[in-house]
Amino acid sequence: MKKTLPYRPAAAIMLLNAEDKVFVAQRIDNAIDAWQMPQGGLDPGEDPQAGALRELEEETGIPPHLVEIIAKAPEELLYDLPPELMGKVWGGKYRGQSQHWFVARFLGTDADVNLETAEPEFLAWKWVEARELVDLIVPFKRKLYADVVAAFEDHLPR
């Protein structure tokens, strides 16, 4: 009988600039040309919004005072790892992530983004249209990104 692994608790941010474009970055550890929004695991007992802002700063150098949270997705959004990554990522303890998603306004300038953080995760970053997100992410997260765009459609340009 196969053991069912739990989901890793996580938080993520869809960060919008003044032109309503979305921040995405290219992971250092991914061989394919894939771009993602800032996200990561929550510490035990950590508030999801605080965790999302912490992850944003850890990954992009953007401090919380340059971010205004607009809304939270009504429910946690899930993704499963593909079979070839199951048992390898996160020490093999999780099947995927259960993410709390937030949409936020970036109040700073591009000069406030600094990928050269204490533990760099990204090679490059850019602003993209929300409709491009699903095509930019790794294939196993495409449904997740479609769900994120749908959750925040009232906050995105038509």
C-alpha positions in Angstrom: 0.0 0.0 0.0 1.4 3.4 -1.0 1.8 5.9 1.7 0.0 9.2 1.0 2.2 12.2 1.7 0.8 15.5 3.0 1.0 18.8 1.3 3.6 21.3 2.4 2.0 24.5 3.8 3.1 27.4 1.7 2.3 31.0 0.7 2.7 33.0 -2.5 2.3 36.4 -4.0 1.0 37.7 -7.3 2.8 41.0 -7.3 1.4 43.7 -9.7 3.3 46.8 -10.8 1.7 50.2 -11.7 0.9 48.8 -15.2 -0.8 45.7 -13.7 1.9 43.4 -14.9 2.9 40.5 -12.8 6.4 39.8 -11.3 8.0 36.5 -12.4 11.5 35.2 -11.9 13.5 32.3 -13.4 14.7 29.7 -10.9 18.4 29.0 -10.6 17.8 25.2 -10.2 15.5 24.7 -13.2 17.0 23.5 -16.5 14.0 24.6 -18.6 13.0 28.2 -19.4 10.4 28.4 -16.6 9.3 31.5 -14.7 7.4 31.6 -11.4 5.8 34.0 -9.0 7.5 34.4 -5.5 6.4 31.6 -3.1 7.7 29.3 -0.4 7.0 27.2 2.6 5.5 28.5 5.8 7.3 28.1 9.1 5.3 26.2 11.8 2.6 28.5 13.2 3.5 31.3 10.7 0.7 33.6 9.5 0.3 33.0 5.7 0.4 36.7 4.8 3.5 37.3 6.9 5.0 34.2 5.3 4.2 35.4 1.8 5.8 38.8 2.5 8.9 37.0 4.1 9.3 34.8 1.1 9.0 37.8 -1.3 11.7 39.6 0.6 14.0 36.5 0.9 13.6 35.8 -2.9 13.5 39.3 -4.4 14.9 41.7 -1.8 11.6 43.6 -1.9 10.8 44.7 1.7 7.2 44.4 3.0 6.8 48.2 3.3 6.9 48.4 -0.5 4.0 46.0 -0.9 0.3 46.5 -0.4 -1.8 43.4 0.0 -5.0 43.8 -2.1 -6.7 40.4 -1.6 -6.3 36.8 -0.6 -7.5 33.9 -2.6 -10.7 32.5 -1.1 -9.2 29.0 -0.6 -5.8 27.3 -0.5 -4.6 26.2 -3.9 -2.9 22.9 -4.4 -0.4 21.3 -6.7 1.2 17.9 -6.8 4.8 17.1 -7.7 5.3 15.0 -10.8 6.3 11.3 -10.1 9.9 12.0 -11.0 10.2 14.6 -8.2 8.1 12.9 -5.6 10.3 11.7 -2.8 13.2 13.9 -3.9 12.0 17.5 -3.2 11.7 18.7 0.4 13.4 15.5 1.7 10.6 13.4 0.3 8.2 14.5 3.0 5.5 16.1 0.8 3.4 15.3 -2.3 3.2 19.0 -3.3 2.1 22.3 -1.8 -1.0 23.8 -0.3 -0.6 27.5 -1.0 -2.2 30.6 0.5 -2.2 33.1 -2.4 -2.2 36.9 -2.2 -2.4 39.5 -4.8 -0.5 42.7 -4.0 0.5 46.0 -5.4 4.3 46.8 -5.7 4.8 50.3 -4.4 8.5 50.5 -5.2 10.5 50.8 -8.4 12.4 48.2 -10.4 15.6 49.3 -8.6 14.1 47.9 -5.4 14.3 44.3 -6.8 17.5 42.6 -5.8 17.9 38.9 -6.6 21.3 38.7 -5.0 19.9 37.8 -1.6 21.4 35.7 1.2 20.3 32.5 -0.5 19.7 33.3 -4.2 16.9 31.4 -5.9 16.5 33.3 -9.1 18.7 34.1 -12.1 16.5 36.8 -13.7 13.1 38.5 -13.4 10.6 40.4 -15.5 7.1 41.9 -15.6 4.5 40.0 -17.7 0.8 40.1 -18.5 -1.3 37.8 -16.3 -2.5 35.9 -19.3 1.1 34.8 -20.0 1.6 33.2 -16.6 0.2 29.7 -17.4 2.6 29.3 -20.4 5.7 30.5 -18.4 5.5 28.1 -15.4 6.7 24.5 -15.3 4.0 22.1 -16.8 3.0 20.5 -13.4 2.0 23.9 -12.0 0.0 25.1 -15.0 -3.4 24.3 -13.4 -2.3 26.0 -10.2 -1.4 29.2 -12.1 -4.7 29.1 -14.0 -6.5 28.8 -10.6 -4.5 31.8 -9.3 -5.4 34.0 -12.3 -9.0 33.0 -11.9 -9.0 33.7 -8.2 -7.7 37.3 -8.8 -9.5 38.1 -12.1 -11.4 41.0 -10.5 -8.0 42.6 -9.7 -6.5 42.1 -13.1 -6.9 44.1 -16.3 -9.6 42.9 -18.7 
